[in-house]
Amino acid sequence: MKFSQRIGEKPIKTELQINSMDDDLRVDFEDAKYMLVSCSAFINYLVMKATKSGIKF
């Protein structure tokens, strides 16, 4: 028995609508490079924080 059934809740149905915007999907080199560098820096930050906290990978 699911948790929501045990407490008498009804599941919430959600829908995701994705609009097709072909003109907005163009990404410049500068945008891609910015995202790559930003994500890399964030991951490095998380790795350093985890290492200092004693979390091992």
CNS distance restraints for C-alpha pairs under 8 A (distance, minus, plus):
assign (resid   1 and name CA) (resid   5 and name CA) 6.61 0.50 0.50
assign (resid   1 and name CA) (resid   6 and name CA) 6.91 0.50 0.50
assign (resid   2 and name CA) (resid   6 and name CA) 6.47 0.50 0.50
assign (resid   3 and name CA) (resid   7 and name CA) 6.56 0.50 0.50
assign (resid   4 and name CA) (resid   8 and name CA) 6.11 0.50 0.50
assign (resid   4 and name CA) (resid   9 and name CA) 5.06 0.50 0.50
assign (resid   4 and name CA) (resid  10 and name CA) 6.70 0.50 0.50
assign (resid   4 and name CA) (resid  11 and name CA) 6.99 0.50 0.50
assign (resid   5 and name CA) (resid   9 and name CA) 6.02 0.50 0.50
assign (resid   5 and name CA) (resid  10 and name CA) 7.25 0.50 0.50
assign (resid  21 and name CA) (resid  25 and name CA) 6.68 0.50 0.50
assign (resid  22 and name CA) (resid  26 and name CA) 7.69 0.50 0.50
assign (resid  27 and name CA) (resid  31 and name CA) 6.22 0.50 0.50
assign (resid  27 and name CA) (resid  32 and name CA) 6.66 0.50 0.50
assign (resid  28 and name CA) (resid  32 and name CA) 6.40 0.50 0.50
assign (resid  29 and name CA) (resid  33 and name CA) 6.04 0.50 0.50
assign (resid  30 and name CA) (resid  34 and name CA) 6.04 0.50 0.50
assign (resid  31 and name CA) (resid  35 and name CA) 6.28 0.50 0.50
assign (resid  32 and name CA) (resid  36 and name CA) 6.16 0.50 0.50
assign (resid  33 and name CA) (resid  37 and name CA) 6.10 0.50 0.50
assign (resid  34 and name CA) (resid  38 and name CA) 5.96 0.50 0.50
assign (resid  35 and name CA) (resid  39 and name CA) 5.94 0.50 0.50
assign (resid  36 and name CA) (resid  40 and name CA) 6.05 0.50 0.50
assign (resid  37 and name CA) (resid  41 and name CA) 6.09 0.50 0.50
assign (resid  38 and name CA) (resid  42 and name CA) 6.22 0.50 0.50
assign (resid  39 and name CA) (resid  43 and name CA) 6.17 0.50 0.50
assign (resid  40 and name CA) (resid  44 and name CA) 6.17 0.50 0.50
assign (resid  41 and name CA) (resid  45 and name CA) 6.14 0.50 0.50
assign (resid  42 and name CA) (resid  46 and name CA) 6.28 0.50 0.50
assign (resid  43 and name CA) (resid  47 and name CA) 6.15 0.50 0.50
assign (resid  44 and name CA) (resid  48 and name CA) 6.19 0.50 0.50
assign (resid  45 and name CA) (resid  49 and name CA) 6.23 0.50 0.50
assign (resid  46 and name CA) (resid  50 and name CA) 6.05 0.50 0.50
assign (resid  47 and name CA) (resid  51 and name CA) 6.06 0.50 0.50
assign (resid  48 and name CA) (resid  52 and name CA) 6.20 0.50 0.50
assign (resid  49 and name CA) (resid  53 and name CA) 6.18 0.50 0.50
assign (resid  50 and name CA) (resid  54 and name CA) 6.27 0.50 0.50
assign (resid  50 and name CA) (resid  55 and name CA) 5.09 0.50 0.50
assign (resid  50 and name CA) (resid  56 and name CA) 7.43 0.50 0.50
assign (resid  51 and name CA) (resid  55 and name CA) 5.53 0.50 0.50
assign (resid  51 and name CA) (resid  56 and name CA) 6.67 0.50 0.50
